[in-house]
């Protein structure tokens, strides 16, 4: 639908597999930390343990994981994108530009219909270790003019959520940080993968 041929379809599968693996490892690591903390607080043999404390600890760990922490402030530039359901797997120039400050993110990009779209929402880091990390974005998009309601594979596309110019938006972002001020990023949102860089302030 957009762009020129630059890569082959296998690129999509090659990126989605490590993305899913990193996400699962992040969830596993969070629950392992919760278990270790719970062991340190475990009463000595014979002492009574409050009922349901283990389940409460697991629930708190999950909420902490979802809430995440504030990402580094910075400017994101993701120039290239690919539609995962497109037969041609063309690379398009979406030119997403965004600024993140105190977990708030706002920016703009060229959508799949070659129209300017704006986004605003919250970005949080849910996992980071040794220069690798995962962020998520949750917010709203302005500029699709209800066209997403006609796109296959969009979750809940037939609902009121996508029939107007203001629609919900969410994405996951895997990044690698070779320096304190530079991140290499791959962003995944339903049907689209974007790639580029972030400059940390």
Secondary structure, 3 states (H helix, E strand, C coil): CCCECCCCCHHHHHHHHHHHHHHHHHHHHHHHHHHHHHHHCCCCCCCCCCCCHHHHHHHHHHHHHHHCEECCCEEEEEEEEEECCCCCCCEEEEEEEEEEECCEEEEEEECCCCCEEEEEEEEEEEEEECCEEEEEEEEEEECCCCHHHHCCCCCCCCCHHHCCCEEEEEEEEEEEEEECCEEEEEEEECCEEEEEEEEEC
